[in-house]
């Protein structure tokens, strides 16, 4: 590989330096963040650090007085005069040591409170950003890398950065005090102190940079480890893992990846240890030279034993402080590298935003919803899911959309909820573009049952209340929603009724079947008295008998509201006012059930196929 010339090397060094400075620019943001989380505790922490920074210098200075006092009374015997000479420096030394112990424990208490508050504050920021970003972020692997780094580094790295900065402040104060003590013995001594620790500082910076680069490049691998562990331990995959004997396969995959990451990490630690060892040997040689010089001064009678004791403690502590100081600087640099992940995550901006002056939502739909020449493709994809797509959904009607997998039906629901905006064209509500409304207000007009609804491990009543947190529903309203979805009888049969805990994640929980979880989600949807109802395969987990019962309830609940039903089941679609058949991102047939059968097109063919399959299943069941 060719070596860079002088100009290129200079540019490379300048680039690295600027990059390092850009990372350190997160330092003020971190302090601002910690201050916002725990300002009073942070103020107390700074005051305690300053005091603690001065106490070691006081200890060294009092050591000199104590040694010189002891030398003065050596051989004088035990007398009141001798005791008085020793008593004052000894008492002062005891006082400083007691104060040091007190402040150490007090600082621990302050740091614990500060840590708890900062962790909660930072977690709240990450959670808020996670729910504020667009749904598109969650469909990108790069976002999960961002999220994983932000979550893993957020609290710990912020607090480590604060701790390192605090130690830097405290050690700087102590070091300046030690330098002031050494200065009378020779101006070159503080310089020697600094020079002896520079190799260690270089090693720290270089290896910290390598560690950060390794950590960044292994983010996806570490997420894959979490995925393997989740597959092995979560209940959702437990049955399939056992039936197909997949446990050993995923365990092996986990261990192989873990071995590679562990090996790389241990190599980094080895290099770091060897580098520090070499730097430490060099520092010992330099400090040895200084000690030999001081010993010479004692032998020549130029300084006292108290001076020697003071010098030894001051230089020894100063060297340790200088190492700590540069180590703190290295840790600040390293933590700044990692904390940048948090701030980069917090700087993510959603694209689905409110207009400057939102248009009020109509209190009641009069015309309905219309897709006008809508073209849409998912971020990062070149294939258009919808292209010049047109569709009218009249207000107050039940509209079913049927079609094969990949036709674009679920994409319609994401656009209707404004999880995405069209690439071109518009979606209009009573003639107004969706983008003219407040995102929050628009979504409040929509209630939706997703194809795979989330099982919330809360009480049955809490599960239903989640449908509309802006109101406080009465027990009658909660039960009405449950009755509407057909889950009331099941909840009533549980030990604590509506106060029963759902799911098996927590003690005393009650598990539900797939269809029962779906009905509970339907109750949640019904509680939200929105103008628009969107149901994505609402009966996919129900048997035919449960589906028939639910269909009868649904028409009553949807009365007067605009309902869009995405379904594969024609027994559900046939009850809609209007049916649209979708294929390859376009509407190919429209009409009610009878009209579509009369057209003898795609719908009619699919209806006959589904009815024949249903009849065969019924006959086979009766024979069995």
C-alpha positions as CSV (number, residue, x, y, z in Angstrom):
1,X,0.0,0.0,0.0
2,X,1.6,3.4,-1.0
3,X,2.5,5.7,1.8
4,X,0.8,9.1,1.8
5,X,2.9,12.1,0.9
6,X,3.5,15.0,3.3
7,X,0.6,17.1,2.1
8,X,-1.9,14.2,2.3
9,X,-0.6,13.1,5.7
10,X,-1.1,16.7,6.9
11,X,-4.6,16.7,5.6
12,X,-5.3,13.4,7.2
13,X,-4.1,14.6,10.6
14,X,-6.2,17.8,10.3
15,X,-9.2,15.7,9.3
16,X,-8.8,13.4,12.3
17,X,-8.2,16.4,14.6
18,X,-11.4,18.1,13.4
19,X,-13.3,14.8,13.8
20,X,-12.1,14.5,17.4
21,X,-13.1,18.1,18.1
22,X,-16.6,17.4,16.6
23,X,-17.0,14.5,19.0
24,X,-15.9,16.6,21.9
25,X,-18.5,19.2,20.9
26,X,-21.1,16.9,22.6
27,X,-19.5,17.6,25.9
28,X,-21.5,20.8,26.6
29,X,-24.7,19.1,25.4
30,X,-24.1,16.3,27.9
31,X,-23.5,18.7,30.8
32,X,-26.6,20.6,29.8
33,X,-28.6,17.3,29.7
34,X,-27.3,16.3,33.2
35,X,-28.0,19.7,34.5
36,X,-31.6,19.6,33.3
37,X,-32.0,16.2,34.9
38,X,-30.5,17.0,38.3
39,X,-29.3,20.6,38.7
40,X,-29.3,20.9,42.5
41,X,-27.5,17.6,42.9
42,X,-25.0,18.5,40.2
43,X,-24.2,21.8,41.9
44,X,-23.6,20.0,45.2
45,X,-21.4,17.5,43.3
46,X,-19.2,20.3,41.8
47,X,-18.8,21.9,45.3
48,X,-17.8,18.6,46.9
49,X,-15.3,17.9,44.0
50,X,-13.6,21.2,44.5
51,X,-13.2,20.6,48.3
52,X,-12.0,17.1,47.7
53,X,-9.5,18.4,45.1
54,X,-7.8,20.6,47.8
55,X,-7.7,18.0,50.6
56,X,-4.8,15.9,49.3
57,X,-2.6,19.0,49.0
58,X,-3.5,19.8,52.6
59,X,-2.6,16.2,53.7
60,X,0.8,16.5,51.9
61,X,1.5,19.9,53.5
62,X,0.6,18.6,57.0
63,X,2.8,15.6,56.5
64,X,5.8,17.9,56.2
65,X,4.9,19.7,59.4
66,X,4.3,16.5,61.2
67,X,7.6,14.9,60.1
68,X,9.6,18.1,61.0
69,X,7.8,18.2,64.4
70,X,8.8,14.6,65.1
71,X,12.4,15.3,64.0
72,X,12.4,18.3,66.4
73,X,11.3,16.3,69.4
74,X,13.3,13.1,68.7
75,X,15.2,12.2,71.9
76,X,13.4,14.8,74.0
77,X,11.3,12.2,75.8
78,X,7.7,12.4,76.7
79,X,7.0,15.9,77.9
80,X,4.3,18.5,77.7
81,X,6.4,20.7,75.4
82,X,7.1,17.8,73.0
83,X,3.4,16.8,72.9
84,X,2.3,20.4,72.2
85,X,4.8,20.6,69.3
86,X,3.3,17.4,67.7
87,X,-0.3,17.9,68.8
88,X,-1.3,20.7,66.4
89,X,-0.1,19.2,63.1
90,X,-1.4,15.7,64.3
91,X,-4.8,17.2,65.2
92,X,-5.0,19.0,61.8
93,X,-4.0,15.8,60.0
94,X,-6.8,13.9,61.8
95,X,-9.3,16.6,61.0
96,X,-8.4,16.5,57.3
97,X,-8.6,12.7,57.2
98,X,-12.0,12.7,58.9
99,X,-13.2,15.4,56.5
100,X,-12.0,13.4,53.6
101,X,-13.9,10.3,54.8
102,X,-17.1,12.4,55.4
103,X,-16.9,14.0,52.0
104,X,-16.3,10.6,50.3
105,X,-19.5,9.2,51.7
106,X,-21.4,12.4,51.1
107,X,-20.3,12.4,47.5
108,X,-21.4,8.8,47.0
109,X,-24.9,9.8,48.1
110,X,-25.0,12.8,45.8
111,X,-23.7,10.7,42.9
112,X,-26.3,8.0,43.5
113,X,-29.2,10.6,43.4
114,X,-27.7,12.3,40.4
115,X,-27.3,8.9,38.6
116,X,-30.9,7.9,39.2
117,X,-32.3,11.2,38.0
118,X,-30.1,11.3,34.9
119,X,-30.9,7.7,33.9
120,X,-34.6,8.4,34.1
121,X,-34.3,11.7,32.2
122,X,-32.2,10.2,29.4
123,X,-34.5,7.1,29.2
124,X,-37.4,9.5,28.8
125,X,-35.7,11.3,26.0
126,X,-34.9,8.0,24.1
127,X,-38.5,6.8,24.7
128,X,-40.0,10.0,23.5
129,X,-37.9,10.1,20.3
130,X,-38.6,6.4,19.7
131,X,-42.4,7.1,19.6
132,X,-42.0,10.4,17.7
133,X,-40.0,9.2,14.7
134,X,-41.9,8.0,11.6
135,X,-42.9,4.4,11.2
136,X,-40.5,4.3,8.2
137,X,-37.6,4.4,10.7
138,X,-38.7,1.0,12.2
139,X,-38.6,-0.6,8.8
140,X,-34.9,0.2,8.4
141,X,-32.1,-1.9,9.8
142,X,-29.9,1.3,10.1
143,X,-32.5,2.8,12.5
144,X,-32.3,-0.3,14.8
145,X,-28.5,0.2,14.9
146,X,-29.0,3.8,15.9
147,X,-31.6,2.8,18.5
148,X,-29.4,0.0,19.9
149,X,-26.4,2.2,20.2
150,X,-28.4,5.0,21.8
151,X,-30.1,2.7,24.3
152,X,-26.9,0.9,25.3
153,X,-24.8,4.0,25.5
154,X,-27.3,6.6,26.7
155,X,-27.4,6.5,30.5
156,X,-24.1,4.7,31.2
157,X,-22.0,6.8,28.8
158,X,-23.6,10.1,29.9
159,X,-22.9,9.3,33.5
160,X,-19.4,8.0,32.8
161,X,-18.7,11.2,30.9
162,X,-19.9,13.2,33.8
163,X,-17.9,11.1,36.2
164,X,-14.7,11.5,34.1
165,X,-15.3,15.3,33.9
166,X,-15.7,15.5,37.6
167,X,-12.6,13.5,38.2
168,X,-10.8,15.7,35.7
169,X,-11.9,18.8,37.7
170,X,-11.0,17.3,41.1
171,X,-7.6,15.9,39.9
172,X,-6.8,19.2,38.1
173,X,-7.3,21.2,41.4
174,X,-5.2,18.6,43.3
175,X,-2.5,18.6,40.7
176,X,-2.2,22.4,40.6
177,X,-1.9,22.4,44.4
178,X,0.8,19.7,44.2
179,X,2.7,21.6,41.5
180,X,2.6,24.7,43.7
181,X,4.2,22.6,46.5
182,X,6.9,21.2,44.2
183,X,7.8,24.5,42.6
184,X,10.1,25.8,45.4
185,X,12.3,22.7,44.9
186,X,12.8,23.3,41.2
187,X,10.8,24.7,38.3
188,X,11.7,21.7,36.2
189,X,9.9,19.2,38.6
190,X,6.3,20.0,37.5
191,X,7.6,19.7,33.8
192,X,9.1,16.3,34.5
193,X,5.7,15.3,36.1
194,X,3.8,16.2,32.9
195,X,6.4,14.6,30.5
196,X,6.4,11.3,32.4
197,X,2.7,10.7,31.7
198,X,2.4,11.8,28.1
199,X,3.2,8.3,26.7
200,X,0.2,6.8,28.7
201,X,-2.0,9.6,27.4
202,X,-1.1,8.8,23.8
203,X,-1.8,5.1,24.3
204,X,-5.2,5.9,25.9
205,X,-6.3,8.1,23.0
206,X,-5.2,5.7,20.3
207,X,-6.7,2.6,21.8
208,X,-10.0,4.4,22.8
209,X,-10.4,5.3,19.2
210,X,-9.8,1.7,18.1
211,X,-12.3,0.5,20.7
212,X,-15.0,2.9,19.5
213,X,-14.5,2.0,15.8
214,X,-14.8,-1.7,16.8
215,X,-17.9,-1.0,18.8
216,X,-19.5,0.8,15.9
217,X,-18.8,-1.9,13.3
218,X,-20.1,-4.7,15.6
219,X,-23.5,-3.1,16.3
220,X,-25.4,-5.3,13.9
221,X,-23.6,-8.4,15.2
222,X,-24.5,-7.5,18.8
223,X,-28.1,-7.0,17.8
224,X,-28.0,-10.4,16.1
225,X,-26.9,-11.9,19.4
226,X,-29.9,-10.3,21.1
227,X,-32.1,-11.8,18.3
228,X,-30.8,-15.3,18.8
229,X,-31.2,-15.1,22.5
230,X,-34.7,-13.8,22.1
231,X,-35.6,-16.7,19.8
232,X,-34.4,-19.2,22.4
233,X,-36.1,-17.6,25.4
234,X,-39.3,-15.9,24.3
235,X,-42.7,-17.7,24.5
236,X,-43.8,-16.8,21.0
237,X,-41.2,-19.2,19.4
238,X,-41.1,-21.8,22.2
239,X,-43.4,-24.3,20.6
240,X,-41.8,-24.1,17.1
241,X,-38.3,-24.3,18.6
242,X,-39.2,-27.5,20.3
243,X,-41.2,-29.1,17.5
244,X,-38.5,-28.6,14.9
245,X,-35.6,-29.0,17.3
246,X,-34.2,-25.6,16.5
247,X,-32.7,-25.0,20.0
248,X,-29.2,-26.4,19.2
249,X,-29.1,-24.6,15.9
250,X,-29.7,-21.1,17.3
251,X,-27.5,-21.9,20.4
252,X,-24.6,-22.8,18.0
253,X,-25.2,-19.7,15.9
254,X,-25.2,-17.6,19.1
255,X,-22.0,-19.2,20.5
256,X,-20.1,-18.9,17.1
257,X,-20.9,-15.2,16.8
258,X,-20.2,-14.6,20.5
259,X,-16.8,-16.3,20.2
260,X,-15.8,-14.0,17.3
261,X,-16.9,-10.8,19.2
262,X,-15.3,-12.0,22.4
263,X,-12.0,-12.8,20.7
264,X,-11.8,-9.4,19.0
265,X,-12.7,-7.6,22.3
266,X,-10.0,-9.5,24.2
267,X,-7.4,-8.7,21.6
268,X,-8.2,-5.0,22.1
269,X,-7.9,-5.3,25.8
270,X,-4.6,-7.1,25.4
271,X,-3.2,-4.3,23.2
272,X,-4.4,-1.8,25.7
273,X,-2.7,-3.5,28.6
274,X,0.6,-3.9,26.8
275,X,0.5,-0.2,25.8
276,X,-0.2,0.9,29.3
277,X,2.5,-1.3,30.7
278,X,5.2,0.2,28.4
279,X,4.1,3.7,29.3
280,X,4.1,2.9,33.0
281,X,7.7,1.6,32.8
282,X,8.8,4.8,31.1
283,X,7.1,6.9,33.8
284,X,8.8,4.9,36.6
285,X,12.2,5.6,35.0
286,X,11.6,9.3,34.9
287,X,10.2,9.4,38.5
288,X,13.3,7.4,39.6
289,X,15.6,10.2,38.2
290,X,13.7,12.8,40.2
291,X,13.9,10.8,43.4
292,X,17.7,10.2,43.0
293,X,18.1,14.0,42.7
294,X,16.1,14.7,45.8
295,X,18.1,12.0,47.7
296,X,21.2,13.9,46.7
297,X,19.8,17.1,48.1
298,X,19.2,15.4,51.4
299,X,22.7,14.0,51.6
300,X,24.1,17.5,50.9
301,X,22.0,18.9,53.7
302,X,20.1,21.2,51.4
303,X,16.6,20.0,52.5
304,X,15.2,18.3,55.6
305,X,13.6,14.9,56.1
306,X,10.2,16.7,56.2
307,X,11.0,18.2,52.8
308,X,11.9,14.7,51.5
309,X,8.7,13.2,52.8
310,X,6.7,16.1,51.3
311,X,8.5,15.8,48.0
312,X,8.0,12.0,47.8
313,X,4.3,12.3,48.6
314,X,3.8,15.3,46.3
315,X,5.7,13.9,43.4
316,X,4.3,10.4,43.8
317,X,0.7,11.7,44.1
318,X,1.3,14.2,41.4
319,X,2.4,11.5,39.0
320,X,-0.6,9.4,39.9
321,X,-2.8,12.4,39.5
322,X,-1.3,13.2,36.2
323,X,-2.0,9.7,35.0
324,X,-5.5,10.0,36.3
325,X,-5.9,13.4,34.7
326,X,-4.8,12.2,31.3
327,X,-6.8,9.0,31.9
328,X,-9.8,11.2,32.6
329,X,-9.2,13.1,29.4
330,X,-9.0,9.8,27.5
331,X,-12.2,8.6,29.1
332,X,-13.9,11.9,28.3
333,X,-12.7,11.5,24.7
334,X,-13.9,7.8,24.6
335,X,-17.2,8.6,26.2
336,X,-17.7,11.5,23.8
337,X,-17.3,9.1,20.9
338,X,-20.0,6.9,22.4
339,X,-22.3,9.7,23.6
340,X,-22.4,11.0,20.1
341,X,-24.6,8.0,19.3
342,X,-27.2,9.3,21.8
343,X,-27.3,12.8,20.4
344,X,-27.3,11.6,16.8
345,X,-30.3,9.5,17.7
346,X,-32.0,12.4,19.4
347,X,-31.4,14.6,16.4
348,X,-33.5,12.3,14.1
349,X,-36.3,14.3,12.5
350,X,-39.7,12.8,11.4
351,X,-40.9,13.7,7.9
352,X,-44.5,13.2,8.8
353,X,-45.1,16.6,10.5
354,X,-47.9,19.2,11.0
355,X,-48.3,22.0,8.5
356,X,-47.6,25.6,9.8
357,X,-51.3,26.3,10.1
358,X,-53.3,23.0,10.3
359,X,-56.8,22.9,8.9
360,X,-59.5,21.9,11.4
361,X,-60.8,18.3,11.0
362,X,-64.5,18.3,10.0
363,X,-66.7,17.4,13.0
364,X,-68.5,14.9,10.8
365,X,-67.5,13.4,7.4
366,X,-69.8,14.4,4.6
367,X,-68.0,13.4,1.4
368,X,-65.5,10.8,2.6
369,X,-62.0,9.8,1.7
370,X,-60.5,10.0,-1.8
371,X,-57.1,8.8,-3.2
372,X,-56.2,10.9,-6.2
373,X,-53.4,9.7,-8.5
374,X,-51.4,8.4,-5.6
375,X,-48.0,7.0,-6.2
376,X,-46.1,5.4,-3.3
377,X,-43.0,3.3,-2.8
378,X,-41.4,2.4,0.5
379,X,-38.2,4.2,1.5
380,X,-35.2,2.5,-0.1
381,X,-37.3,0.5,-2.6
382,X,-37.5,1.2,-6.3
383,X,-40.7,-0.7,-6.8
384,X,-43.9,1.4,-6.6
385,X,-46.6,-0.3,-4.5
386,X,-49.2,2.1,-5.7
387,X,-48.9,4.1,-9.0
388,X,-51.5,6.7,-10.1
389,X,-53.9,5.0,-7.7
390,X,-57.5,6.2,-7.4
391,X,-60.1,5.2,-4.8
392,X,-63.2,6.8,-3.3
393,X,-64.5,5.7,0.1
394,X,-67.9,7.4,0.7
395,X,-68.7,8.8,4.2
396,X,-70.8,6.6,6.4
397,X,-70.4,3.4,4.3
398,X,-68.7,0.1,5.0
399,X,-66.1,-0.5,2.3
400,X,-64.3,-3.8,1.9
401,X,-61.0,-4.1,0.0
402,X,-60.1,-7.7,-1.1
403,X,-57.2,-9.0,-3.0
404,X,-54.3,-11.3,-3.0
405,X,-51.2,-10.9,-0.9
406,X,-48.9,-8.1,-2.1
407,X,-51.7,-6.3,-3.8
408,X,-51.1,-3.2,-1.6
409,X,-54.1,-3.5,0.8
410,X,-52.0,-3.0,4.0
411,X,-50.2,-0.1,2.4
412,X,-53.5,1.6,2.0
413,X,-54.0,1.4,5.8
414,X,-50.6,2.9,6.5
415,X,-51.3,5.8,4.2
416,X,-54.8,6.3,5.7
417,X,-53.2,6.5,9.2
418,X,-50.6,8.9,7.7
419,X,-47.6,6.7,8.8
420,X,-46.3,7.6,5.3
421,X,-47.1,10.4,2.8
422,X,-47.6,9.6,-0.9
423,X,-44.6,10.2,-3.3
424,X,-47.1,12.1,-5.6
425,X,-50.8,12.6,-5.7
426,X,-53.0,13.2,-2.6
427,X,-55.3,11.6,-0.1
428,X,-58.2,13.8,0.8
429,X,-60.7,14.0,3.6
430,X,-63.8,15.9,2.5
431,X,-61.7,17.5,-0.2
432,X,-58.8,18.5,2.1
433,X,-55.4,16.9,1.7
434,X,-54.4,14.8,4.7
435,X,-51.1,16.9,4.9
436,X,-53.2,20.0,5.7
437,X,-54.3,18.5,9.0
438,X,-52.5,18.1,12.4
439,X,-51.1,14.6,12.5
440,X,-52.3,14.0,16.0
441,X,-55.8,15.3,15.3
442,X,-56.1,13.3,12.1
443,X,-55.1,10.1,13.9
444,X,-57.6,10.8,16.6
445,X,-60.3,10.5,14.0
446,X,-59.2,6.9,13.1
447,X,-59.5,3.7,15.0
448,X,-57.8,0.6,13.7
449,X,-57.5,-3.1,14.4
450,X,-54.2,-4.2,13.0
451,X,-53.7,-7.6,11.5
452,X,-51.5,-8.7,14.4
453,X,-52.7,-6.6,17.3
454,X,-50.3,-6.1,20.3
455,X,-51.1,-8.2,23.3
456,X,-50.8,-5.8,26.2
457,X,-50.0,-7.6,29.5
458,X,-52.3,-5.3,31.6
459,X,-55.7,-5.9,33.1
460,X,-58.6,-6.4,30.8
461,X,-60.1,-3.0,31.6
462,X,-56.7,-1.3,31.0
463,X,-56.4,-3.1,27.7
464,X,-59.7,-1.6,26.5
465,X,-59.0,1.9,28.0
466,X,-55.9,2.1,25.8
467,X,-58.3,2.7,22.9
468,X,-58.7,6.3,24.0
469,X,-56.5,7.8,26.7
470,X,-57.9,11.2,26.2
471,X,-61.0,10.3,28.1
472,X,-61.8,8.4,31.3
473,X,-64.4,5.8,30.2
474,X,-66.9,4.5,32.7
475,X,-67.2,0.8,33.5
476,X,-70.4,0.8,31.5
477,X,-68.6,2.1,28.4
478,X,-65.8,-0.4,28.9
479,X,-68.2,-3.3,29.1
480,X,-70.2,-2.0,26.1
481,X,-67.0,-2.0,24.0
482,X,-66.3,-5.6,25.2
483,X,-69.8,-6.7,24.5
484,X,-69.6,-5.2,21.0
485,X,-66.5,-7.2,20.2
486,X,-67.8,-10.4,21.9
487,X,-65.1,-10.6,24.6
488,X,-67.3,-9.6,27.6
489,X,-68.3,-13.2,28.5
490,X,-64.7,-14.3,28.6
491,X,-63.6,-11.4,30.8
492,X,-66.5,-11.9,33.1
493,X,-65.6,-15.6,33.6
494,X,-62.0,-14.6,34.8
495,X,-61.3,-14.6,38.6
496,X,-61.1,-10.8,38.9
497,X,-63.3,-10.0,36.0
498,X,-62.2,-6.7,34.3
499,X,-59.4,-6.4,36.9
500,X,-57.9,-9.7,35.7
501,X,-54.4,-9.5,34.3
502,X,-54.0,-10.6,30.7
503,X,-51.1,-12.6,29.4
504,X,-48.6,-14.8,31.2
505,X,-45.6,-12.5,31.5
506,X,-46.5,-11.5,35.1
507,X,-47.8,-13.6,38.1
508,X,-51.5,-14.2,38.1
509,X,-51.9,-13.5,34.4
510,X,-54.6,-15.2,32.2
511,X,-53.7,-16.3,28.7
512,X,-56.0,-15.9,25.8
513,X,-56.4,-17.6,22.5
514,X,-55.5,-15.8,19.3
515,X,-59.1,-15.0,18.5
516,X,-59.7,-13.8,22.1
517,X,-56.7,-11.4,21.9
518,X,-58.2,-10.2,18.6
519,X,-61.6,-9.6,20.2
520,X,-59.9,-7.7,23.1
521,X,-58.2,-5.5,20.5
522,X,-61.5,-4.9,18.7
523,X,-63.0,-3.8,22.0
524,X,-60.2,-1.3,22.3
525,X,-60.9,-0.1,18.7
526,X,-64.7,0.3,19.5
527,X,-64.1,2.3,22.6
528,X,-62.4,5.0,20.5
529,X,-65.5,6.7,19.0
530,X,-63.6,7.8,15.9
531,X,-65.2,8.8,12.6
532,X,-63.1,6.3,10.6
533,X,-62.8,2.6,11.4
534,X,-60.0,0.6,9.7
535,X,-60.0,-3.2,10.2
536,X,-57.1,-5.2,8.7
537,X,-58.1,-8.9,8.6
538,X,-60.3,-8.4,11.8
539,X,-61.5,-12.0,11.9
540,X,-58.3,-13.8,10.8
541,X,-58.0,-15.6,14.2
542,X,-61.7,-16.4,14.6
543,X,-63.5,-19.6,13.7
544,X,-66.5,-19.4,11.4
545,X,-69.0,-19.4,14.3
546,X,-67.2,-16.6,16.1
547,X,-66.9,-14.7,12.9
548,X,-70.6,-14.9,12.1
549,X,-71.4,-13.6,15.7
550,X,-68.9,-10.7,15.3
551,X,-70.2,-9.7,11.9
552,X,-73.7,-9.2,13.3
553,X,-72.3,-6.9,16.0
554,X,-70.0,-5.0,13.7
555,X,-72.7,-3.6,11.4
556,X,-74.4,-2.1,14.5
557,X,-71.2,-0.6,15.8
558,X,-70.2,0.8,12.4
559,X,-73.6,2.4,11.8
560,X,-73.1,6.1,10.8
561,X,-69.3,5.8,10.7
562,X,-67.0,5.2,7.7
563,X,-65.4,1.7,7.8
564,X,-62.7,0.3,5.7
565,X,-62.2,-3.5,6.0
566,X,-59.2,-5.3,4.6
567,X,-60.0,-9.0,4.3
568,X,-59.4,-12.2,2.5
569,X,-62.7,-13.6,3.7
570,X,-65.6,-13.1,1.3
571,X,-68.1,-14.0,4.0
572,X,-67.0,-10.7,5.7
573,X,-66.6,-8.7,2.4
574,X,-70.1,-9.6,1.2
575,X,-71.7,-7.6,4.0
576,X,-70.0,-4.4,3.0
577,X,-71.8,-1.6,1.1
578,X,-69.1,-1.4,-1.5
579,X,-66.4,-4.0,-2.3
580,X,-63.2,-3.1,-4.2
581,X,-61.0,-5.8,-5.7
582,X,-57.4,-4.9,-5.6
583,X,-54.5,-6.4,-7.7
584,X,-51.0,-5.3,-8.3
585,X,-51.6,-1.9,-6.7
586,X,-54.7,-1.0,-8.6
587,X,-58.5,-1.3,-8.2
588,X,-59.7,-3.8,-10.8
589,X,-63.3,-4.3,-9.8
590,X,-65.9,-2.4,-7.7
591,X,-69.5,-2.9,-6.6
592,X,-71.5,-4.7,-4.0
593,X,-71.5,-8.4,-3.6
594,X,-74.4,-9.2,-6.0
595,X,-73.0,-6.8,-8.7
596,X,-69.6,-8.3,-8.6
597,X,-71.0,-11.8,-8.8
598,X,-73.0,-10.7,-11.8
599,X,-69.9,-9.4,-13.5
600,X,-68.4,-12.9,-13.3
601,X,-64.9,-11.4,-13.0
602,X,-62.1,-11.9,-10.5
603,X,-64.3,-11.5,-7.5
604,X,-66.9,-14.0,-8.7
605,X,-64.2,-16.6,-9.5
606,X,-62.5,-16.1,-6.1
607,X,-65.9,-16.3,-4.3
608,X,-66.8,-19.6,-6.0
609,X,-63.3,-21.0,-5.2
610,X,-63.6,-20.0,-1.5
611,X,-67.2,-21.3,-1.2
612,X,-66.2,-24.7,-2.7
613,X,-63.2,-25.0,-0.3
614,X,-65.5,-24.1,2.6
615,X,-68.1,-26.7,1.5
616,X,-65.4,-29.4,1.2
617,X,-64.2,-28.6,4.7
618,X,-67.7,-28.7,6.2
619,X,-68.4,-32.1,4.5
620,X,-65.1,-33.5,5.7
621,X,-65.8,-32.3,9.3
622,X,-69.3,-33.9,9.3
623,X,-67.9,-37.2,8.1
624,X,-65.2,-37.1,10.7
